[in-house]
């Protein structure tokens, strides 16, 4: 019996030592792998960095201006006369979908003994073709004259200009060609924009002006913009 009692006492002693050693090991693992400095307990302390992407543009427009500019979606076709600040030459331009016709001034452009007074562009295909039609200067050479370099003859449309706006402030209202417009001070210049269709009538920037006049809306036929 005395021997049995000694064995029981020895066993209890060994078990107690094992438990104490185990606690020390667990404590060391927690200390090594989970330092209090590395644990985030409050998400408000986390700085969130938003990647806006390379080349992104911060556009700041009021609801009223954004609505007017969005009205361009009401147009399926339009026609206008364009005069830029450099030459003062007036071009009659008709647009329907991805087709454009540019009517050159009376003074036609000569090319290898031939003349052309019309340019037809396809913006989807990025093509441009010169034609001579209905003019005495055609001298019998009627129809397609040649292919042209698309980028060299393309003229920025009113909506190309409007797409460049990143900042705008409304500074007035007035009538242009009998239609309501708003005047905007923008990063591009001072712009006069028709209110219902969002059509750009004019840009003024310092001493230069780009004018889109005599506009008509949703009346261009397919036959007017194709050869």
Secondary structure, DSSP 8 states (H G I E B T S, - for coil): -HHHHHHHHHHHHHHHHHHHHHHHHHHHHHHHH--GGG----GGG--------TT----B--HHHHHHHHGGGG-SEEEEEEE-SSS--EEEEEEETTEEEEE--SS-EEETTEEE-EEEEETTTTEEEEEE-S-GGGTT--EEEEEE-HHHH----HHHHHTT-SBEEEEEEEEETTEEEEEEEESS-EEEEETTT--EEEEEETTEEEEEEEEEES---GGGS--
